[in-house]
Amino acid sequence: MKAAWLAVMAVLGGCASVADIEKTPETMSVISGKSPKEYASCFVAHLSDSRDPSVIEKKHDGYRIIVPQKLSKDPAAVVIVDERSSGSSIKVHESMSNVPIRPGDVRQAAESCISG
């Protein structure tokens, strides 16, 4: 059963590029009291058990985190962490944003790192 589930997720995931994923509607948009660096570190640490390492790109005012799919190196999500006067704003874009059965580990990691 687990193998069938993984096969379905691989087919539904497709091969979206980072630019394509960033154009999708946000699946989450929140504010955190943590600095962009603190939030990005927390987020990546939470995903380290379930996925290959994420790519963290420094931006002028924060970070862009590219999360790989569970079964390939293709991007599954892009998380934008921007600096605010009192913390960070976080926007999560997922490649399967319109699929209700998508893996929940990205959302869980994003939510668990909000407060600090």
C-alpha positions as CSV (number, residue, x, y, z in Angstrom):
1,M,0.0,0.0,0.0
2,K,2.8,2.4,0.9
3,A,4.5,1.7,-2.5
4,A,1.3,2.5,-4.3
5,W,0.9,5.8,-2.4
6,L,4.5,6.8,-3.3
7,A,3.9,6.0,-6.9
8,V,0.8,8.1,-7.0
9,M,2.6,11.0,-5.3
10,A,5.5,10.8,-7.8
11,V,3.1,10.9,-10.8
12,L,1.0,13.8,-9.3
13,G,4.2,15.7,-8.4
14,G,5.3,16.3,-11.9
15,C,8.5,18.2,-12.8
16,A,7.6,21.8,-12.0
17,S,10.5,24.3,-12.0
18,V,11.2,26.7,-9.1
19,A,9.8,29.6,-11.2
20,D,6.6,27.6,-11.8
21,I,6.1,26.9,-8.2
22,E,6.7,30.5,-7.2
23,K,3.8,31.4,-9.5
24,T,1.3,29.1,-7.7
25,P,-0.9,30.5,-5.1
26,E,0.5,30.5,-1.6
27,T,-0.5,27.6,0.5
28,M,0.5,29.5,3.6
29,S,1.4,33.1,4.4
30,V,2.3,33.9,8.0
31,I,4.4,36.1,10.2
32,S,7.0,35.0,12.7
33,G,8.9,36.8,15.5
34,K,12.0,34.9,14.5
35,S,14.7,36.5,12.2
36,P,14.8,35.1,8.7
37,K,18.0,33.2,9.5
38,E,16.5,31.6,12.7
39,Y,13.3,30.7,10.8
40,A,15.1,29.2,7.8
41,S,17.4,27.1,10.1
42,C,14.4,25.8,12.0
43,F,12.5,25.0,8.9
44,V,15.3,23.1,7.2
45,A,16.1,21.2,10.5
46,H,12.4,20.0,10.7
47,L,12.5,18.6,7.1
48,S,15.9,16.9,7.5
49,D,14.3,13.6,8.6
50,S,11.8,13.3,5.8
51,R,13.6,14.7,2.7
52,D,17.0,15.3,1.2
53,P,18.6,18.6,2.2
54,S,16.9,21.8,1.0
55,V,18.7,24.5,-0.9
56,I,18.9,27.8,1.0
57,E,19.5,30.9,-1.2
58,K,20.3,34.2,0.5
59,K,18.2,37.2,-0.8
60,H,18.8,40.8,-0.1
61,D,16.2,40.8,2.7
62,G,15.9,37.1,3.7
63,Y,16.0,33.6,2.2
64,R,14.5,31.5,-0.5
65,I,14.3,27.8,0.5
66,I,13.9,25.2,-2.2
67,V,12.5,22.0,-0.8
68,P,13.1,18.8,-2.9
69,Q,10.5,16.2,-3.6
70,K,10.6,13.0,-1.4
71,L,11.6,10.7,-4.3
72,S,13.6,13.0,-6.5
73,K,15.7,16.2,-6.6
74,D,13.0,18.1,-8.4
75,P,11.5,21.0,-6.3
76,A,8.4,20.3,-4.3
77,A,8.0,23.6,-2.6
78,V,9.6,27.1,-2.4
79,V,9.5,29.0,0.9
80,I,10.2,32.7,0.9
81,V,11.3,34.1,4.2
82,D,11.6,37.9,4.2
83,E,12.8,40.3,6.9
84,R,10.2,42.5,8.7
85,S,10.8,45.1,11.4
86,S,10.0,42.6,14.1
87,G,10.8,39.2,12.6
88,S,9.9,37.5,9.3
89,S,7.1,37.1,6.8
90,I,6.9,33.5,5.4
91,K,5.2,32.5,2.2
92,V,5.0,28.8,1.2
93,H,4.4,27.8,-2.4
94,E,3.9,24.1,-3.2
95,S,4.0,22.3,-6.5
96,M,0.9,20.3,-5.7
97,S,-1.0,23.2,-4.1
98,N,-4.3,22.0,-5.7
99,V,-3.9,18.4,-4.7
100,P,-5.5,17.7,-1.3
101,I,-3.5,14.5,-0.6
102,R,-0.1,16.2,-0.9
103,P,2.5,15.4,1.8
104,G,2.0,17.5,4.9
105,D,5.6,17.6,6.2
106,V,6.3,21.0,4.5
107,R,3.3,22.6,6.1
108,Q,4.0,21.0,9.5
109,A,7.6,22.3,9.4
110,A,6.5,25.8,8.4
111,E,3.9,25.9,11.2
112,S,6.1,24.5,13.9
113,C,8.8,27.1,13.3
114,I,6.5,30.2,13.5
115,S,6.8,30.9,17.2
116,G,9.9,30.8,19.1
